[in-house]
Amino acid sequence: MTTGGWFPPEGDVHVRIWLADMVFDYTATTAAVRNLIHDWRKRHWCTIELIRHTIEDCGLLPRLPCEQLFLGP
């Protein structure tokens, strides 16, 4: 997974997580998503998508559950 040049340095992003056949859309801080992706690279336990076209509408989505856990070291 790459974030390319469009991944904002700060703020919120739209992250989509696939667990089996279930899809979950969330808003999370870029720092939390970077840490989530770092954790995911160690063991692929789901599929993660970063949705670019909805970055402006992230306020309409629920926050990533336990987002604070991904903000720590």
Biopython code that builds the backbone (N, CA, C, O; Angstrom):
import numpy as np
from Bio.PDB.StructureBuilder import StructureBuilder

atoms = [
    (1, "MET", "N", (0.847, -1.172, 0.000)),
    (1, "MET", "CA", (0.000, 0.000, 0.000)),
    (1, "MET", "C", (0.891, 1.233, 0.000)),
    (1, "MET", "O", (1.839, 1.334, 0.778)),
    (2, "THR", "N", (0.576, 2.146, -0.865)),
    (2, "THR", "CA", (1.303, 3.407, -0.887)),
    (2, "THR", "C", (0.324, 4.544, -0.736)),
    (2, "THR", "O", (-0.834, 4.437, -1.139)),
    (3, "THR", "N", (0.785, 5.629, -0.159)),
    (3, "THR", "CA", (-0.087, 6.780, 0.032)),
    (3, "THR", "C", (0.149, 7.834, -1.022)),
    (3, "THR", "O", (-0.614, 8.797, -1.107)),
    (4, "GLY", "N", (1.183, 7.680, -1.828)),
    (4, "GLY", "CA", (1.437, 8.607, -2.920)),
    (4, "GLY", "C", (1.602, 10.040, -2.439)),
    (4, "GLY", "O", (1.774, 10.280, -1.244)),
    (5, "GLY", "N", (1.551, 10.986, -3.359)),
    (5, "GLY", "CA", (1.743, 12.382, -3.026)),
    (5, "GLY", "C", (0.491, 13.074, -2.541)),
    (5, "GLY", "O", (0.573, 14.216, -2.089)),
    (6, "TRP", "N", (-0.672, 12.432, -2.613)),
    (6, "TRP", "CA", (-1.921, 13.105, -2.239)),
    (6, "TRP", "C", (-2.253, 12.972, -0.769)),
    (6, "TRP", "O", (-3.123, 13.695, -0.282)),
    (7, "PHE", "N", (-1.604, 12.087, -0.042)),
    (7, "PHE", "CA", (-1.915, 11.878, 1.372)),
    (7, "PHE", "C", (-1.556, 13.135, 2.146)),
    (7, "PHE", "O", (-0.387, 13.522, 2.180)),
    (8, "PRO", "N", (-2.544, 13.787, 2.774)),
    (8, "PRO", "CA", (-2.259, 15.058, 3.444)),
    (8, "PRO", "C", (-1.349, 14.871, 4.658)),
    (8, "PRO", "O", (-1.415, 13.839, 5.327)),
    (9, "PRO", "N", (-0.501, 15.859, 4.945)),
    (9, "PRO", "CA", (0.420, 15.744, 6.072)),
    (9, "PRO", "C", (-0.287, 15.819, 7.424)),
    (9, "PRO", "O", (0.243, 15.335, 8.425)),
    (10, "GLU", "N", (-1.473, 16.417, 7.464)),
    (10, "GLU", "CA", (-2.240, 16.500, 8.708)),
    (10, "GLU", "C", (-3.718, 16.623, 8.363)),
    (10, "GLU", "O", (-4.088, 16.777, 7.199)),
    (11, "GLY", "N", (-4.553, 16.553, 9.391)),
    (11, "GLY", "CA", (-5.994, 16.625, 9.166)),
    (11, "GLY", "C", (-6.610, 15.239, 9.191)),
    (11, "GLY", "O", (-6.016, 14.292, 9.705)),
    (12, "ASP", "N", (-7.804, 15.129, 8.631)),
    (12, "ASP", "CA", (-8.539, 13.867, 8.614)),
    (12, "ASP", "C", (-8.573, 13.284, 7.210)),
    (12, "ASP", "O", (-8.514, 14.006, 6.215)),
    (13, "VAL", "N", (-8.671, 11.952, 7.153)),
    (13, "VAL", "CA", (-8.807, 11.246, 5.882)),
    (13, "VAL", "C", (-9.928, 10.224, 6.007)),
    (13, "VAL", "O", (-10.331, 9.853, 7.109)),
    (14, "HIS", "N", (-10.420, 9.779, 4.867)),
    (14, "HIS", "CA", (-11.439, 8.734, 4.787)),
    (14, "HIS", "C", (-10.703, 7.414, 4.606)),
    (14, "HIS", "O", (-9.972, 7.224, 3.634)),
    (15, "VAL", "N", (-10.903, 6.516, 5.544)),
    (15, "VAL", "CA", (-10.270, 5.200, 5.469)),
    (15, "VAL", "C", (-11.377, 4.152, 5.401)),
    (15, "VAL", "O", (-12.349, 4.204, 6.156)),
    (16, "ARG", "N", (-11.213, 3.208, 4.491)),
    (16, "ARG", "CA", (-12.172, 2.097, 4.336)),
    (16, "ARG", "C", (-11.458, 0.822, 4.720)),
    (16, "ARG", "O", (-10.373, 0.527, 4.218)),
    (17, "ILE", "N", (-12.071, 0.069, 5.610)),
    (17, "ILE", "CA", (-11.489, -1.180, 6.097)),
    (17, "ILE", "C", (-12.415, -2.321, 5.708)),
    (17, "ILE", "O", (-13.616, -2.285, 5.978)),
    (18, "TRP", "N", (-11.846, -3.323, 5.076)),
    (18, "TRP", "CA", (-12.576, -4.519, 4.670)),
    (18, "TRP", "C", (-12.183, -5.667, 5.590)),
    (18, "TRP", "O", (-11.008, -6.023, 5.674)),
    (19, "LEU", "N", (-13.154, -6.242, 6.272)),
    (19, "LEU", "CA", (-12.950, -7.447, 7.086)),
    (19, "LEU", "C", (-13.863, -8.520, 6.511)),
    (19, "LEU", "O", (-15.086, -8.432, 6.620)),
    (20, "ALA", "N", (-13.270, -9.514, 5.909)),
    (20, "ALA", "CA", (-14.025, -10.545, 5.193)),
    (20, "ALA", "C", (-14.890, -9.847, 4.140)),
    (20, "ALA", "O", (-14.353, -9.177, 3.258)),
    (21, "ASP", "N", (-16.201, -9.987, 4.214)),
    (21, "ASP", "CA", (-17.095, -9.351, 3.245)),
    (21, "ASP", "C", (-17.744, -8.091, 3.780)),
    (21, "ASP", "O", (-18.665, -7.564, 3.156)),
    (22, "MET", "N", (-17.292, -7.601, 4.906)),
    (22, "MET", "CA", (-17.870, -6.404, 5.516)),
    (22, "MET", "C", (-16.992, -5.196, 5.206)),
    (22, "MET", "O", (-15.764, -5.283, 5.213)),
    (23, "VAL", "N", (-17.651, -4.060, 4.932)),
    (23, "VAL", "CA", (-16.942, -2.818, 4.618)),
    (23, "VAL", "C", (-17.273, -1.790, 5.693)),
    (23, "VAL", "O", (-18.437, -1.612, 6.054)),
    (24, "PHE", "N", (-16.247, -1.114, 6.202)),
    (24, "PHE", "CA", (-16.415, -0.090, 7.225)),
    (24, "PHE", "C", (-15.719, 1.184, 6.762)),
    (24, "PHE", "O", (-14.534, 1.160, 6.430)),
    (25, "ASP", "N", (-16.447, 2.292, 6.739)),
    (25, "ASP", "CA", (-15.898, 3.587, 6.351)),
    (25, "ASP", "C", (-15.784, 4.471, 7.585)),
    (25, "ASP", "O", (-16.732, 4.606, 8.359)),
    (26, "TYR", "N", (-14.606, 5.070, 7.757)),
    (26, "TYR", "CA", (-14.349, 5.897, 8.924)),
    (26, "TYR", "C", (-13.562, 7.149, 8.538)),
    (26, "TYR", "O", (-12.946, 7.226, 7.475)),
    (27, "THR", "N", (-13.609, 8.114, 9.434)),
    (27, "THR", "CA", (-12.739, 9.273, 9.394)),
    (27, "THR", "C", (-11.689, 9.068, 10.472)),
    (27, "THR", "O", (-12.001, 8.607, 11.570)),
    (28, "ALA", "N", (-10.444, 9.410, 10.160)),
    (28, "ALA", "CA", (-9.369, 9.301, 11.149)),
    (28, "ALA", "C", (-8.312, 10.345, 10.834)),
    (28, "ALA", "O", (-8.213, 10.825, 9.704)),
    (29, "THR", "N", (-7.531, 10.687, 11.832)),
    (29, "THR", "CA", (-6.433, 11.616, 11.606)),
    (29, "THR", "C", (-5.371, 10.928, 10.751)),
    (29, "THR", "O", (-5.246, 9.703, 10.759)),
    (30, "THR", "N", (-4.621, 11.724, 10.026)),
    (30, "THR", "CA", (-3.579, 11.139, 9.188)),
    (30, "THR", "C", (-2.537, 10.405, 10.030)),
    (30, "THR", "O", (-2.000, 9.384, 9.600)),
    (31, "ALA", "N", (-2.252, 10.917, 11.217)),
    (31, "ALA", "CA", (-1.282, 10.249, 12.094)),
    (31, "ALA", "C", (-1.785, 8.866, 12.490)),
    (31, "ALA", "O", (-1.016, 7.906, 12.486)),
    (32, "ALA", "N", (-3.061, 8.754, 12.832)),
    (32, "ALA", "CA", (-3.632, 7.465, 13.221)),
    (32, "ALA", "C", (-3.611, 6.496, 12.036)),
    (32, "ALA", "O", (-3.302, 5.316, 12.206)),
    (33, "VAL", "N", (-3.937, 6.987, 10.842)),
    (33, "VAL", "CA", (-3.945, 6.119, 9.662)),
    (33, "VAL", "C", (-2.533, 5.662, 9.317)),
    (33, "VAL", "O", (-2.335, 4.507, 8.943)),
    (34, "ARG", "N", (-1.567, 6.535, 9.435)),
    (34, "ARG", "CA", (-0.176, 6.125, 9.175)),
    (34, "ARG", "C", (0.237, 5.010, 10.139)),
    (34, "ARG", "O", (0.870, 4.039, 9.725)),
    (35, "ASN", "N", (-0.116, 5.142, 11.419)),
    (35, "ASN", "CA", (0.219, 4.105, 12.401)),
    (35, "ASN", "C", (-0.568, 2.829, 12.145)),
    (35, "ASN", "O", (-0.042, 1.732, 12.334)),
    (36, "LEU", "N", (-1.819, 2.955, 11.720)),
    (36, "LEU", "CA", (-2.630, 1.789, 11.373)),
    (36, "LEU", "C", (-1.977, 1.039, 10.212)),
    (36, "LEU", "O", (-1.870, -0.187, 10.245)),
    (37, "ILE", "N", (-1.545, 1.769, 9.195)),
    (37, "ILE", "CA", (-0.888, 1.149, 8.041)),
    (37, "ILE", "C", (0.434, 0.509, 8.459)),
    (37, "ILE", "O", (0.773, -0.574, 7.983)),
    (38, "HIS", "N", (1.174, 1.162, 9.337)),
    (38, "HIS", "CA", (2.428, 0.588, 9.844)),
    (38, "HIS", "C", (2.153, -0.740, 10.543)),
    (38, "HIS", "O", (2.878, -1.713, 10.331)),
    (39, "ASP", "N", (1.115, -0.788, 11.371)),
    (39, "ASP", "CA", (0.732, -2.014, 12.057)),
    (39, "ASP", "C", (0.264, -3.066, 11.051)),
    (39, "ASP", "O", (0.596, -4.245, 11.173)),
    (40, "TRP", "N", (-0.501, -2.629, 10.068)),
    (40, "TRP", "CA", (-1.040, -3.527, 9.051)),
    (40, "TRP", "C", (0.071, -4.182, 8.244)),
    (40, "TRP", "O", (-0.053, -5.344, 7.857)),
    (41, "ARG", "N", (1.146, -3.463, 7.987)),
    (41, "ARG", "CA", (2.251, -4.022, 7.204)),
    (41, "ARG", "C", (2.930, -5.181, 7.922)),
    (41, "ARG", "O", (3.495, -6.063, 7.276)),
    (42, "LYS", "N", (2.883, -5.188, 9.241)),
    (42, "LYS", "CA", (3.483, -6.289, 10.012)),
    (42, "LYS", "C", (2.684, -7.572, 9.836)),
    (42, "LYS", "O", (3.242, -8.666, 9.758)),
    (43, "ARG", "N", (1.361, -7.414, 9.775)),
    (43, "ARG", "CA", (0.477, -8.569, 9.607)),
    (43, "ARG", "C", (-0.796, -8.088, 8.929)),
    (43, "ARG", "O", (-1.538, -7.282, 9.490)),
    (44, "HIS", "N", (-1.047, -8.577, 7.737)),
    (44, "HIS", "CA", (-2.212, -8.151, 6.964)),
    (44, "HIS", "C", (-3.475, -8.828, 7.508)),
    (44, "HIS", "O", (-3.798, -9.954, 7.130)),
    (45, "TRP", "N", (-4.169, -8.140, 8.384)),
    (45, "TRP", "CA", (-5.355, -8.697, 9.033)),
    (45, "TRP", "C", (-6.644, -8.157, 8.424)),
    (45, "TRP", "O", (-7.736, -8.540, 8.844)),
    (46, "CYS", "N", (-6.526, -7.276, 7.447)),
    (46, "CYS", "CA", (-7.685, -6.726, 6.757)),
    (46, "CYS", "C", (-7.185, -6.085, 5.471)),
    (46, "CYS", "O", (-5.991, -6.124, 5.173)),
    (47, "THR", "N", (-8.095, -5.501, 4.716)),
    (47, "THR", "CA", (-7.728, -4.707, 3.545)),
    (47, "THR", "C", (-8.064, -3.265, 3.865)),
    (47, "THR", "O", (-9.139, -2.973, 4.388)),
    (48, "ILE", "N", (-7.142, -2.359, 3.551)),
    (48, "ILE", "CA", (-7.321, -0.943, 3.862)),
    (48, "ILE", "C", (-7.294, -0.144, 2.568)),
    (48, "ILE", "O", (-6.433, -0.348, 1.712)),
    (49, "GLU", "N", (-8.251, 0.769, 2.441)),
    (49, "GLU", "CA", (-8.269, 1.705, 1.317)),
    (49, "GLU", "C", (-8.289, 3.123, 1.874)),
    (49, "GLU", "O", (-8.942, 3.392, 2.882)),
    (50, "LEU", "N", (-7.582, 4.013, 1.226)),
    (50, "LEU", "CA", (-7.681, 5.438, 1.525)),
    (50, "LEU", "C", (-8.490, 6.043, 0.393)),
    (50, "LEU", "O", (-8.101, 5.960, -0.772)),
    (51, "ILE", "N", (-9.609, 6.648, 0.735)),
    (51, "ILE", "CA", (-10.526, 7.177, -0.268)),
    (51, "ILE", "C", (-10.243, 8.661, -0.453)),
    (51, "ILE", "O", (-10.474, 9.468, 0.447)),
    (52, "ARG", "N", (-9.749, 9.000, -1.609)),
    (52, "ARG", "CA", (-9.303, 10.363, -1.864)),
    (52, "ARG", "C", (-10.448, 11.328, -2.147)),
    (52, "ARG", "O", (-10.429, 12.454, -1.650)),
    (53, "HIS", "N", (-11.426, 10.927, -2.917)),
    (53, "HIS", "CA", (-12.436, 11.861, -3.389)),
    (53, "HIS", "C", (-13.405, 12.333, -2.307)),
    (53, "HIS", "O", (-14.228, 13.210, -2.572)),
    (54, "THR", "N", (-13.332, 11.781, -1.103)),
    (54, "THR", "CA", (-14.257, 12.199, -0.049)),
    (54, "THR", "C", (-13.561, 12.880, 1.118)),
    (54, "THR", "O", (-14.158, 13.034, 2.183)),
    (55, "ILE", "N", (-12.320, 13.288, 0.942)),
    (55, "ILE", "CA", (-11.578, 13.891, 2.047)),
    (55, "ILE", "C", (-12.342, 15.092, 2.614)),
    (55, "ILE", "O", (-12.346, 15.299, 3.827)),
    (56, "GLU", "N", (-12.985, 15.882, 1.755)),
    (56, "GLU", "CA", (-13.708, 17.063, 2.221)),
    (56, "GLU", "C", (-14.949, 16.688, 3.024)),
    (56, "GLU", "O", (-15.396, 17.471, 3.862)),
    (57, "ASP", "N", (-15.516, 15.497, 2.780)),
    (57, "ASP", "CA", (-16.752, 15.081, 3.439)),
    (57, "ASP", "C", (-16.514, 14.129, 4.605)),
    (57, "ASP", "O", (-17.441, 13.436, 5.026)),
    (58, "CYS", "N", (-15.314, 14.080, 5.128)),
    (58, "CYS", "CA", (-14.990, 13.137, 6.201)),
    (58, "CYS", "C", (-15.812, 13.383, 7.459)),
    (58, "CYS", "O", (-16.031, 12.458, 8.241)),
    (59, "GLY", "N", (-16.266, 14.604, 7.666)),
    (59, "GLY", "CA", (-17.035, 14.912, 8.861)),
    (59, "GLY", "C", (-18.351, 14.156, 8.937)),
    (59, "GLY", "O", (-18.953, 14.082, 10.008)),
    (60, "LEU", "N", (-18.807, 13.597, 7.832)),
    (60, "LEU", "CA", (-20.064, 12.856, 7.806)),
    (60, "LEU", "C", (-19.894, 11.401, 8.233)),
    (60, "LEU", "O", (-20.878, 10.716, 8.511)),
    (61, "LEU", "N", (-18.665, 10.935, 8.286)),
    (61, "LEU", "CA", (-18.389, 9.539, 8.639)),
    (61, "LEU", "C", (-18.087, 9.413, 10.132)),
    (61, "LEU", "O", (-17.636, 10.372, 10.759)),
    (62, "PRO", "N", (-18.337, 8.222, 10.703)),
    (62, "PRO", "CA", (-17.951, 8.016, 12.111)),
    (62, "PRO", "C", (-16.438, 7.985, 12.244)),
    (62, "PRO", "O", (-15.726, 7.680, 11.287)),
    (63, "ARG", "N", (-15.951, 8.305, 13.445)),
    (63, "ARG", "CA", (-14.515, 8.248, 13.722)),
    (63, "ARG", "C", (-14.075, 6.784, 13.798)),
    (63, "ARG", "O", (-14.862, 5.907, 14.153)),
    (64, "LEU", "N", (-12.826, 6.537, 13.464)),
    (64, "LEU", "CA", (-12.250, 5.208, 13.572)),
    (64, "LEU", "C", (-12.332, 4.758, 15.029)),
    (64, "LEU", "O", (-11.850, 5.469, 15.910)),
    (65, "PRO", "N", (-12.932, 3.590, 15.308)),
    (65, "PRO", "CA", (-13.008, 3.119, 16.693)),
    (65, "PRO", "C", (-11.610, 2.987, 17.301)),
    (65, "PRO", "O", (-10.683, 2.512, 16.645)),
    (66, "CYS", "N", (-11.472, 3.394, 18.508)),
    (66, "CYS", "CA", (-10.199, 3.318, 19.236)),
    (66, "CYS", "C", (-9.089, 4.063, 18.505)),
    (66, "CYS", "O", (-7.926, 3.665, 18.566)),
    (67, "GLU", "N", (-9.441, 5.132, 17.823)),
    (67, "GLU", "CA", (-8.463, 5.927, 17.071)),
    (67, "GLU", "C", (-7.306, 6.368, 17.957)),
    (67, "GLU", "O", (-6.166, 6.434, 17.498)),
    (68, "GLN", "N", (-7.583, 6.668, 19.206)),
    (68, "GLN", "CA", (-6.542, 7.120, 20.123)),
    (68, "GLN", "C", (-5.436, 6.081, 20.298)),
    (68, "GLN", "O", (-4.284, 6.441, 20.539)),
    (69, "LEU", "N", (-5.773, 4.800, 20.180)),
    (69, "LEU", "CA", (-4.759, 3.757, 20.303)),
    (69, "LEU", "C", (-3.717, 3.828, 19.199)),
    (69, "LEU", "O", (-2.567, 3.435, 19.395)),
    (70, "PHE", "N", (-4.124, 4.334, 18.027)),
    (70, "PHE", "CA", (-3.196, 4.419, 16.896)),
    (70, "PHE", "C", (-2.426, 5.730, 16.896)),
    (70, "PHE", "O", (-1.604, 5.959, 16.009)),
    (71, "LEU", "N", (-2.675, 6.595, 17.874)),
    (71, "LEU", "CA", (-1.947, 7.847, 17.967)),
    (71, "LEU", "C", (-0.724, 7.743, 18.872)),
    (71, "LEU", "O", (0.133, 8.626, 18.870)),
    (72, "GLY", "N", (-0.649, 6.670, 19.638)),
    (72, "GLY", "CA", (0.474, 6.471, 20.549)),
    (72, "GLY", "C", (1.678, 5.868, 19.856)),
    (72, "GLY", "O", (1.658, 5.646, 18.645)),
    (73, "PRO", "N", (2.733, 5.600, 20.623)),
    (73, "PRO", "CA", (3.965, 5.032, 20.040)),
    (73, "PRO", "C", (3.800, 3.624, 19.547)),
    (73, "PRO", "O", (4.751, 3.032, 19.037)),
]
sb = StructureBuilder()
sb.init_structure("model")
sb.init_model(0)
sb.init_chain("A")
sb.init_seg("    ")
for serial, (resi, resn, name, xyz) in enumerate(atoms, 1):
    if name == "N":
        sb.init_residue(resn, " ", resi, " ")
    sb.init_atom(name, np.array(xyz, "f"), 0.0, 1.0, " ", f" {name:<3s}", serial, name[0])
structure = sb.get_structure()
